[in-house]
Amino acid sequence: MSVFVLVPGAGGSAWFWHRVVSELRTRGHEAVAVDLPGADESAGLPEYTDAVVAAIGDHRGVVLVAQSMGGFTAPMACARVPVGRLVLVNAMVPLPGETPGQWWGNTGSEPARLAAAEAGGYGTEFDLDTYFLHDVPAEVAAAGADHQQPEADIAFSQPCDIRAWPDVTTHVLAGAEDRFFPLEFQRRVAHERLGIKAEAIPGGHLAALSHPAPLAGRLIEYLS
């Protein structure tokens, strides 16, 4: 049995991972999804990191999985506690000292999103249905309404407090249908910043909700 600790993106709701948690537990593993104080204007990346470190606890060799903005918290946690493996899922990949607010411009994420929209024939104006929920089952999207919360501004201005990328085996999984962080954009960022190739998985930005079984299966494959 292995232990997976799952970090959500903006808003910080552990519910985001509930379908993957179920898949991992069904396959005999322990899975813990972390609730982050995303809406708290007094809490930011250091507090998010505290929550992840607390969730890891005394476990050693955990697989730490981070989605979207959770990519800023995960390496900070790896700098504090031993982690067996780090998996980024449609995640922001920060440079040491970079803030989430700086990341968008530094990586060129907005031009990449617009170019993908024009090529894919869907709207360039951001809305949740087009960019986040387009492949999420309707009943799952409806259930998620009660778990949505805003992301407080404080975290966007705080740096990823690491001196270098942590010395831990890192994988990048990118949704083949991700409209927010398009696949080729994620592959470029992973190559430029980590020197690794992002691997395509089924689904969009919220692949944990739309395609939990393939995602859980890929996470388990890394154990071998």
C-alpha positions as CSV (number, residue, x, y, z in Angstrom):
1,M,0.0,0.0,0.0
2,S,1.2,3.5,-0.9
3,V,0.1,6.8,0.4
4,F,-1.0,9.6,-2.0
5,V,-1.4,13.2,-0.7
6,L,-3.4,15.3,-3.1
7,V,-3.2,19.1,-3.3
8,P,-6.0,21.1,-5.0
9,G,-5.7,24.2,-7.0
10,A,-7.2,27.7,-6.6
11,G,-9.9,27.7,-4.0
12,G,-8.3,24.9,-2.1
13,S,-11.2,22.4,-1.9
14,A,-10.2,18.8,-1.1
15,W,-13.5,17.8,-2.7
16,F,-11.9,18.3,-6.1
17,W,-10.0,15.1,-5.6
18,H,-12.9,12.9,-4.2
19,R,-13.3,10.8,-7.3
20,V,-9.6,10.1,-7.5
21,V,-9.4,9.3,-3.8
22,S,-12.2,6.8,-4.3
23,E,-10.3,5.2,-7.2
24,L,-7.0,5.0,-5.3
25,R,-8.6,3.5,-2.2
26,T,-10.5,0.9,-4.2
27,R,-7.2,-0.2,-5.6
28,G,-5.8,-0.7,-2.1
29,H,-3.9,2.6,-1.5
30,E,-4.2,5.3,1.1
31,A,-5.3,8.7,-0.3
32,V,-5.6,12.0,1.6
33,A,-6.9,15.1,-0.1
34,V,-5.8,18.4,1.5
35,D,-8.2,21.3,2.3
36,L,-6.5,24.6,1.9
37,P,-7.6,27.9,3.3
38,G,-7.9,29.4,-0.2
39,A,-10.6,32.0,0.7
40,D,-8.8,33.3,3.8
41,E,-7.2,36.7,3.1
42,S,-4.8,36.1,6.0
43,A,-3.5,32.8,4.7
44,G,-1.3,32.2,1.6
45,L,1.4,29.9,0.3
46,P,3.2,29.4,3.6
47,E,-0.1,28.3,5.3
48,Y,-1.0,26.1,2.3
49,T,2.4,24.5,2.7
50,D,1.8,24.0,6.5
51,A,-1.5,22.2,5.6
52,V,0.3,19.8,3.2
53,V,3.1,19.1,5.5
54,A,0.6,18.3,8.3
55,A,-1.3,15.9,5.9
56,I,1.9,14.1,5.1
57,G,2.7,13.8,8.8
58,D,4.9,10.9,9.7
59,H,4.4,9.1,6.3
60,R,7.6,8.6,4.3
61,G,7.8,8.0,0.6
62,V,4.4,9.5,-0.2
63,V,3.4,10.4,-3.7
64,L,2.5,14.1,-3.6
65,V,0.1,15.1,-6.3
66,A,-0.7,18.8,-7.1
67,Q,-3.2,20.3,-9.5
68,S,-3.1,23.8,-11.1
69,M,-2.1,26.4,-8.6
70,G,-1.2,23.6,-6.2
71,G,2.0,23.5,-8.2
72,F,3.3,26.4,-6.1
73,T,2.6,24.7,-2.8
74,A,3.9,21.2,-3.6
75,P,7.6,22.1,-4.1
76,M,7.6,24.2,-0.9
77,A,6.3,21.1,1.0
78,C,8.9,18.9,-0.7
79,A,11.6,21.3,0.7
80,R,10.4,20.6,4.2
81,V,9.6,16.9,4.4
82,P,10.8,13.8,2.5
83,V,8.6,12.9,-0.4
84,G,9.0,9.8,-2.6
85,R,7.6,11.3,-5.8
86,L,6.0,14.5,-7.0
87,V,3.3,14.5,-9.7
88,L,2.0,17.8,-11.2
89,V,-1.4,17.6,-12.9
90,N,-2.3,20.5,-15.2
91,A,-0.2,22.4,-12.8
92,M,1.6,25.7,-12.6
93,V,5.4,25.0,-12.6
94,P,7.1,27.8,-10.7
95,L,10.6,29.1,-10.7
96,P,12.3,29.7,-7.3
97,G,11.1,33.0,-5.9
98,E,8.4,33.4,-8.6
99,T,4.9,34.4,-7.5
100,P,1.7,33.0,-9.0
101,G,0.9,36.5,-10.2
102,Q,4.1,36.7,-12.1
103,W,3.8,33.2,-13.5
104,W,1.1,34.0,-16.1
105,G,3.2,36.6,-17.9
106,N,6.5,34.8,-17.5
107,T,5.2,31.6,-19.1
108,G,3.0,33.2,-21.8
109,S,-0.1,31.3,-20.6
110,E,-2.7,33.8,-21.9
111,P,-1.4,33.9,-25.5
112,A,-1.2,30.1,-25.4
113,R,-4.8,29.9,-24.1
114,L,-6.1,32.3,-26.8
115,A,-4.2,30.5,-29.6
116,A,-5.6,27.1,-28.6
117,A,-9.1,28.5,-28.4
118,E,-8.9,30.0,-31.9
119,A,-7.4,26.7,-33.3
120,G,-10.0,24.6,-31.4
121,G,-13.0,26.7,-32.4
122,Y,-14.3,27.5,-29.0
123,G,-14.7,31.0,-27.3
124,T,-11.7,33.0,-26.3
125,E,-13.5,34.8,-23.5
126,F,-13.0,32.9,-20.3
127,D,-15.9,31.2,-18.6
128,L,-16.1,28.2,-16.3
129,D,-18.3,26.0,-18.6
130,T,-16.0,26.5,-21.6
131,Y,-12.6,26.2,-19.9
132,F,-13.2,24.1,-16.8
133,L,-16.5,22.1,-17.0
134,H,-16.7,21.2,-20.7
135,D,-15.8,17.5,-20.1
136,V,-17.0,17.2,-16.5
137,P,-20.3,15.1,-16.1
138,A,-23.2,17.4,-15.4
139,E,-24.1,15.7,-12.0
140,V,-20.5,16.0,-10.8
141,A,-20.3,19.7,-11.8
142,A,-23.6,20.3,-10.0
143,A,-22.4,18.7,-6.9
144,G,-19.3,20.8,-6.9
145,A,-21.2,24.0,-6.7
146,D,-21.4,23.7,-2.9
147,H,-17.6,23.2,-2.7
148,Q,-16.6,26.3,-4.7
149,Q,-14.8,29.1,-2.9
150,P,-12.8,32.0,-4.2
151,E,-9.0,32.2,-4.1
152,A,-7.9,35.1,-1.9
153,D,-5.5,37.6,-3.5
154,I,-2.8,37.2,-0.9
155,A,-1.4,34.0,-2.4
156,F,-0.9,35.5,-5.9
157,S,1.7,37.9,-4.5
158,Q,3.7,35.4,-2.5
159,P,6.9,33.7,-3.9
160,C,7.5,30.0,-4.2
161,D,9.9,29.9,-1.3
162,I,12.4,27.4,-2.6
163,R,16.1,27.8,-3.6
164,A,15.9,25.2,-6.4
165,W,13.4,22.6,-7.6
166,P,13.4,19.9,-4.9
167,D,15.5,16.8,-5.5
168,V,12.6,14.4,-5.9
169,T,11.5,12.5,-9.0
170,T,8.9,14.7,-10.7
171,H,6.3,13.9,-13.3
172,V,4.1,16.3,-15.2
173,L,0.6,15.1,-16.4
174,A,-1.2,17.4,-18.9
175,G,-4.8,17.0,-19.9
176,A,-5.1,16.4,-23.7
177,E,-8.3,18.5,-23.7
178,D,-7.1,21.1,-21.2
179,R,-8.3,24.5,-22.5
180,F,-7.0,26.6,-19.7
181,F,-3.4,25.3,-19.8
182,P,-3.3,23.7,-23.3
183,L,-1.2,20.5,-23.7
184,E,1.5,22.0,-25.9
185,F,1.9,25.0,-23.5
186,Q,2.3,22.6,-20.6
187,R,4.9,20.6,-22.5
188,R,6.9,23.7,-23.3
189,V,6.8,24.9,-19.7
190,A,7.8,21.5,-18.3
191,H,10.7,21.2,-20.8
192,E,11.9,24.8,-20.2
193,R,11.6,24.7,-16.4
194,L,12.1,21.1,-15.4
195,G,13.8,19.5,-18.4
196,I,11.1,16.8,-18.6
197,K,8.3,15.9,-21.0
198,A,4.8,16.4,-19.9
199,E,2.8,13.2,-20.4
200,A,-0.7,13.5,-21.9
201,I,-3.7,12.1,-20.0
202,P,-7.4,12.1,-20.9
203,G,-9.5,15.1,-19.9
204,G,-9.4,18.8,-19.5
205,H,-8.2,21.1,-16.7
206,L,-10.3,19.3,-14.1
207,A,-9.3,15.8,-15.2
208,A,-9.7,14.5,-11.6
209,L,-13.4,15.1,-11.9
210,S,-13.9,14.1,-15.6
211,H,-11.5,11.2,-15.9
212,P,-10.6,9.9,-12.4
213,A,-10.0,6.3,-13.2
214,P,-7.3,6.9,-15.9
215,L,-5.7,9.5,-13.7
216,A,-5.6,7.2,-10.7
217,G,-4.2,4.4,-12.9
218,R,-1.4,6.6,-14.1
219,L,-0.5,7.6,-10.6
220,I,-0.3,4.0,-9.6
221,E,1.9,3.2,-12.6
222,Y,4.5,5.5,-11.2
223,L,4.9,3.3,-8.1
224,S,6.7,0.6,-10.3
